[in-house]
Amino acid sequence: MACLNDDVLHLIVDELAKHVDVRHEHPSRNDVLARICLASRSLAQVARRRLWRDIEISQGRQLEMLKAACSADGRGEGTTTYTVRWSWTANAALVDLVDVARWLPAVADLRVHGSWTDLDLSVAQKYTCLRRLTLVGVRLSLREPVVLPQLEELSIYNVSTHSSLPCRLFDPVALPALRAVRLAGFSDYQSYDTFQLADILSPAILAQLDCIQTDPSALELDGALARGDSPPVLVKLVSIPPTLPRHALFQSPRAFFTGFDTPYTSRPAPAVVPPDAHTPFVAVFPRSLEASSSAAPGAALAIEDFKVACRERGHDVVDGGERPGDSLEALSPGFLRWARARKAAQAAAGH
């Protein structure tokens, strides 16, 4: 093993790491990589670097261990994804768990999961390489203007804040590189009302985006944003509304069945019909839908019939493109690729 160069060792580790339980969302929980570290000194060095690419912590004790390890040998310099899952038993403030840019300077993907606790967004400014930011279940504050010059993707899920913050946050000057946004359950912490996209996204910020992903509560399905394509707005559907948005994400087999309180098997699929050929329409199907529909007799057939009808009418059918373990709070990778390919084609055509 000692005579193999690093490139070969990387290939070995990459191949072994593929055989991992899909429940392990983060390589830091990957028992396969951990066992590789015991195989040989050479493999251990390669596997350890891979383990440190993606770090997740949830406790104050883990935070102290992280700081100590990074201070000792700088291994945190290779970490590109950092996840915090805070709970009331964390024995540390959420902001302290997040504020580790000094030890993890190369983080490009920051994911913060709270339990309705406070977080000042200014802490994200310390991550100078940050390109993707996911915020879940926090009360967001912004004491001073925040500029995230390299941030390309922002996902906000079940987050509350003061009504004045969204307009300050979605400022092209503060987010000059922002290209994709996912907003679901983004609400006023006093009234609990969901912020409407038309109220918080200015024409200037809309002009720079490749796509938006949201749910029906954040916009009118027959309004300009839902029916337009500058940028395309993907709307997650659990049930079929009277008016389909131009870009629809079918998250659950329930979208093809009536009623939520009865098993899928007890109700026939309704006649779900895509728009006619003259009405632009894009249907996005996450890969998780295939697994969930297999447990419901008739669901898979109804979904396949809908896809066929879409294609016959000239509509796009897009694979969600998720990988095993991808977070439900994340942007749809398949739709993001579709939106960017469409934008590139329009630019090439001079539109």
C-alpha positions, 0 to 999 in steps of 0.5 A: 500500500505504501508504494501507491501514489496519492491519486491511486489511494484517492480512487480506492477511498472514493470507491469504498466510500460509495458503499455507504448507508444512504441515511448517512447524510454527512461523511463525518458519520461515514463508518466506512471511511472511519474503518479505512483509517484503521487499514493503513497509514497511507489510506488513513491520511487520505480518508481523514482528509475526506472525512474532514471535507464535511463536518457536522456538530450539534453539541458544545463538547463537539465544538471544543473538540473541533477547535482543538483538532483544528488548532493542533494541525490545521485539518479544518482548512480542508473542510468545505461543508459545515452543518450545525444542528442545534437543539435545546440540549446543545449546551452552547449558543447557536451563534457559537456553534456557527461562528467557527470560520477562524478554524474552518476558513474554506467552508463554501456550504454552510447549513444551520438548523435551529429550534426556533432560536435566535441567529444574527446573520452577520456571523455568516460574513466571516466565511469568506468562501461562502457560496451556499447558505441554508437556514432552517428553523431559526429566528433571524436578525440582522443588526448591521448590513451584511455583504456576502460577495460570493454567495450564489445559493440561499435556502431559507426554510421555516425561518421567522424574522422582523418584517423589515429584514427581507428587503435589507437582505435581498439587496443586490449590493449585499448579494451581488453573486446570488443566483438561486433562492429557495424560500419556504415558510419564511415569515414575520415573527410577530404576525406569523404571515408568510412573506410574499415574494412580490413584496420582498424581491425587488426587480433588481434582485429578480433580474440577477437570479437564475431561479426561485423555489418556493411554496404556494403560500408565498405567491399567487399561483395565477400571478405574474411571478408564478406564470412568468419565467424571468426568473423561473419560479418553481412551486412545490405542490402537495395537492393539485391547485385549480391553477397550475403554476408554470413550474411545478415541483410534485413533492408527494404522491398525494398531489395525484390523490384526493384527500389527505386523511385517507390512505392512497389506496382508498381513493382513486387518482383524479384526472390530473391534466397538464396545461394545453400545448400553448401554455408553457409548463415545466414539471419537476419530479424529485427522485424521492417521489418514485420511492414513496409512490411505489408504496401506493398502488396506482400512484406510480401509474398516475404519475407516469401517465401525467409525465407522458401527457406533459411530453405529448403536449411539448412540456418539459419533464425534469428529474429533480436530480437529488442524491441520497441524503440530500436535504429536503430544505435544499434547492432542486439540483435538477431544476437549477441545472434546467434553469441555467441551461435554459438561460444559457441557451437564451443568451446564445440565441441573443434573447 
